[in-house]
Amino acid sequence: MSRPRQQAMAAAAAIADRLADPHTVRTAGNGEAGGRFLPQGLAGGAAGIALLHIERARTGHSDWTTAHGWLSVAVRDDLSAGPNANLFFGAPALAFVTHAAADRPGKLTRALADLDMATAAVTRRRLEAAHARIDRGQRPVLAEFDLIRGLAGLGAYHLRRSPHDDLTRAVLSYLVRLTEPLHGRTDGLPGWWTDLAPTGDPSPDFPGGHGNFGMSHGIAAALMLLSLALRRGVVVDGQVDAIGRVCAWLDAWQQEHPSGPWWPGFITVEQVHRGNVAQASPGRPSWCYGTPGLARAQQLAGLATGDTARQRVAETAMLGCLTDPEQLARITERGLCHGMAGVFQAAWRMAADAHTPDIAAELPRLTARLLAQVRPALGETEFLDGHAGVALALHTAGTDTAPRTGWDGCLLLA
């Protein structure tokens, strides 16, 4: 094992050790005042930290005692399966984590059956509301379709858990419909355009709303899910056309830079009318809104449809991002969402599928950058923004193998 991989494994183990006891770790998910999520939160709660320990247990780097301790905290409250439930909170989040822990046939069967039933009910209600909204010709809110709160996230779970189930296909069919122009609209804007600001609220700064490209809250997640499903042979009517519509939109707004192509995180109506974006150069590389997430989405689209030209453009964009000192200098955080851990995990997944070894050649340098951002004091301990996610990315770097649990499926990277 190379020295960078050894260092990554040691750092991941050290973080996991400091996150071992749910009774002493201060997180937003174990009851700390002012925390963002309850224990059953994947992004900031106990469920997300459980995912770290489950991955380590399944790969033989830890026993199951710690993982079970965190799972017990995650399920201690009444299960949330109401309007606030999504892939990152409540029944769907716990279903995702529990599925990750089922390392052999028959394990956790009863718990998964209950969680599947609750998650299916959440998904059906969301689908019914989404189709009714489209029938009325109204524009969506981001939380209807995005990864963090919406149907792309719920679909990510169903594709992983039961890929050929009717409900999985129903989510894909909805996403196909989402990409179609709304009936009665003549403004040329795509069906996923929202009248709201990127915050999800009305804003005078966004009088005509915006079109969101991002992975966490934009159309990239829908593109990822449609493409992943197609690669796995899960196909519904119009799926390839829907992938084409999203890709055509990305092509229309592709920007050029000496380091390679890039895409904005979102655009406004004014920019659509002008035909250009105000941003002159790539922003911060990130999984959530930057080149790493958008490049992975288009690489998967190219792989799914046999569009090798698109795949090469996506890989060129990612490589340019990873070798541009100015872009890398903008990454000041360490987490999965908008930090170095997310960049690394996206790059690792892209390298595994790439035409050339060029992206893989950058992984040791990315590992070193990620290690340099690890601090002895844990600070934020969360999965999405904190050390739990960092440790998972370091685990990938150290093992140089795909996650046994498929934990990055909740980021739609695979």
N, C-alpha and C positions, 0 to 999 in steps of 0.2 A: 504494500500500500504506500502511495506517495506521501510525502510530508504534508502537503496541503490537506489531503484526505484524512490523514491521522489527526491533524489539528482540528478539522471540522468535526470529526467524531468525538474528540475530547471535549470540545466546546459544547456540542449538543448534549453530551452526557452530563456536563457540569450544570447546564441550565435545567435539564430534567431533574437532577438531584435537588436543586433549589426550589423546584416546583413540585416536589413530591408530596408534601403534606397539605391537603386542602384546608386543614384547620389553622395553619399558620401563614399560608400564602395570602397576601392581601390583593384581591382582584375585584374588578367591577362585578364579577359574577358570584362571589361568595358572601355577599351581604354587606360589603363596604358601603358606607353612606355616600350617596351621590353617584353610585355606580350606574353605568349605562344600561346594563342588562341584568336580568335575573339569572339564576344558575343555569337554566336551560338555554342560555344563549351560546351560540357557536362562535360569534365574533369576539365577545368579551366576557363570556361566562365560563362556568365550570365545564360545559360540554366541549368547548374548544381546547381547554387544557387536557381533558380526558383524551382527546384525539392524539395529542403528542405521546402520551403514555401507552396508548393502544398500539400506535405504530412501533414504538420501541419494544413492546411485549411481543408483537407478532413477528418481529425480526430477530428475536432472541437477545436483545440488548437490555432487557429488564424483565422482571416477573410481572404477573398480572395483578398483584396486590394493589399497586399504586393506581393502575388504570381503573380497577373496580372501585377504589376509594373515591376517585373523581367522578366516576359514573354515578355513584350513590348520591353525591352532592348535586349532580346535574338533574336527577329525577326526584329530588326531595319535595319540590313544590307540586301543586296540582298542574296537570298537563295543560298547556295552552294550545288550543286548536281553533281559536276564534279568528276574528279579522286581523289580529296582529301576528298570526302564525305564518312563518315562511322558512325557507331553507336555513336561515341563520337564527331562528328563534322558535321555540315551542316544539310541537310534535314533529314537524319535518326535520328540525335540527337534531333532535334526539334520535329520530329514525336513521338519519345519516350516520351519526356516531355509533349507534348500536349495530348497524349493518357493518361498519368498519371493524367492530369487535367480534363479529361472528366468523371466527377463523376456521371453523370446521362445520360440516353439515349437522344440523340439529341444534347447534348452540344458539341460545337466545331466541328460539323459534317463537315461543309464546309472546315475549316482549315485542318482537318484530311484527308479529301478526297484529297486535293491538296498535302499534305505532303506524303500521301501514294503513290500517283502517282509518285512523284519525287523519293521516296525511292525505289519503285519497279523498276524504270528505272535504278537506280544505281546498284541494285542487279542483274538485268538481264545482264548488261554490264560486271559486275565482273564474273558472272557465265560463260558467253561466253568466256571470256579471260582465265579463269581457266581451262575449259575443253579443249580449244585449246592448252594450255601449257601441259596438261597431254597427249594429243594426240601426241605431239612432243617428249614426253619422257624426258622433262626437269624437273628439280627439282623446287619446289616453292620458292618464297620469303615468309617471315613470314606474310607480309601484305596481302597476298592473302587469308589466311585462319584464321588469328588470331581474337581475340575478339575485340581488340581496333581499329584496322584498317580494318579488313577483313570480310570474309563471315560468320564466326561464330558470329560476332557481329550483322551483318545484319540479320542473321537467328534468333538471339535472339529476335529482334524486330518483325519479321514476325510471329514467334511462339506465341508471346504474343498478337499481334494484330489480326491475322487471321490464327489460327493454322491449319486449314484444307484447306487452299488455295493452289493452284498448285505451287505457287512460294515458299511457305514454304517447300513443299515436294521437290522442285527442289534443294533447299539449302541442305536439308538432303541427297539427292541422291549424290550431289557433295561431301559432307563430307564422305559418304561411299566410293566413288571412291578415295578420298584423302588417305584413310587408306590402300588402296591396293598397292602392290609393283608396281613401274613404269615398264612399258613394256620395255623389252630389258636390264634391269639392273640386274646384277648378284651379286651385292655386299651384298645383304641381308638387306640393310637399308630400313626403312619404307618409304612409299610414301610421308610423310610430312617432311622428312629430307631436310634440306636446305644447299646449298653450301656456305652460308654466315655466318658471326659471329652473336651472339645474338643481336648486334646493328642493324642488317639488312644490313650491309655493308660488302664488302670483307675485309678480314684481314689476314695477315701472321700468326697470332696467331691461326687461325682456317683454316688450309690449306685444310681440307676436309669438312669444314662446321661443322654443329652440329645438334643434335636432341634436340628440345626444349620441355620440359615437362610442362611449366608453364601455368597458367590461362590467363594471359594477352596477351602473345605472342606465346603460345605453343599449344600442342595437347590436353591439359586438357580441353580447352574451347570446342573443337569439341566433346570430350567425354561427357561433360556436356550437350551440346545441343542435341546430339543424345539420351541421357538418359532421359532428361526432356521431349522430344517429345514422346518417347516410353511410359513414365508414363502417358502422356496425350492422348494416343491412336492415335498418329500421326505416322504412320509407312510407311516406304518405303522398297523396296526390298534390302536385304543385311544389314539392319540397325543393327540387333542383332549381325551379324558376325562382323561388323565394330566395335561395342562396344567391342566385344571379342578380336579383334586384338589390340586395344589400351590397353585394360586391360592386355593382355599377355605381351606387351612391358613394361608396368609399373611393372608387376610381375618380369620380368627378371632383372629389375634394382632396385628392392626394396632392401633397406639396413636395417640392424638391429642395434638397439641401446638399452641400458638398459631401456630407457624411452618408447621404442616402435619403430615400423617400420617408415621409412622415405624414401624419393625419392630425387634424385638430381634435380636441376633446369634445367640442360641441360647436354649433354654428347658430347664428340668429337669422331672422327673416331679412334683416338689412343686408347681411352678408350674402344670403341667397340672391337677393336682387342685384347686388353689386357683382356677384360672381367670383368673389375672392374673400379671403379671411384677413382679419386685422393682424393676426400673429405672424411675425416674419420668420421665425425659426422654431425648431422643435422645443417643446416644453420639457418638463421633468419626465424622464423615463419612469414608467410605473406600470404595474399590472392593471390598475383601476382605470386610468385614462390615457396612458402614454403609449409609446411605440411597442413596448414588450407585449402588452395585452392585445393590441390591434394587429400586430404582426403575427402572433400565434393564431388569432382568429382567421386571418387570411391564409396562413399556411395550411390550417386544417381544411379550409374551404377548397384550396387548391388540391390537397390530397384526396378529399372526398369526391371531387368532380373530375379529377384527372387534368386539371388546369396547371400544368407544370410552370407556365410563365408566371402565374399568380404566386405559386409557391416560391419561385426564385425571387420575385420582388419582395415578398414578405421576409424571406431570409436575408436578403440584402439590407432591408430596413433594420432588422434586428442586429445584424453584424455592424452596421454603421453606427447604431446607437451604442453598442458595447465598446466600440473603439474610438469614440469621439470624447476626448477629455472634457469638453465643455458640457456635454450632456451628462456624463457621469458625475461631474462636480455638482450637478443640481440635485443629486440624490443625497439628502442629508438625514434621512430616517432609515431605520433598519427593518421595518415590518413588511408583511406580505402585501398589504394593500397599496401603499405608495412608497415603499422603501426597497432596500437592496435585497431583502429576502424574496420578495415577489419577482424582482428582476431575475434573480438567480434561478428560481423555480421555472419561470417561463422560458428562460434561455436553455435550461437543462432539457425541458420537454421539446423545445424546437430543435436542439442539437440531435436528439435521438431520432428525429424524423427528417433531418435536413439532407439535401443533395450532396453537400460538401462537409468536410470536417472543420470548417472555419469557425463556426459558432462553438463547437466543442473545444476548440483550442483556446477560447477565451474563458472557459469555466474555471481554471485554476486562479486566474487573476480576479474573477468575480468572487470566488471563495475567499481570497485574501482580503478583498474589500469588505466582505460581509463579516469576516472574523475581526477586522479592525473596528467594527461598529459595536461589537459585543462588549458590554460593560459588566464589571463584577456585581454592581448593584442592579437588581432586576428592573426596578421602575415599573413600566407597563408590562404586565405578565400575559396579556391577551393573545389569542390566536391570530386575529387579523392585523392588529397593529403592534403587538408586543413580542415578548421573548418566546412564547410557546410556538408561534409561527416561525420565528427565526430558528429555533431549535429544529423544527421539522425540515426547513430548507437546508440547514447544516447537516442533518441526517442524510438527506438526498446527496449532498456533496460528498459526505464521507463514505457512503455505501456505493455511490455511483450506480444505483439501480432505481427503478421505478418504485414509488411507495407501495408497500405491500397492502396497505389499507385503501389505497386510492384516495388519500385525504385531499389531494389537490383537485379532485373532481368537484368539490364545492366551489372551486375557482374556475371551473370549466376548462382547465388546462389539459385535461385528458379524460 
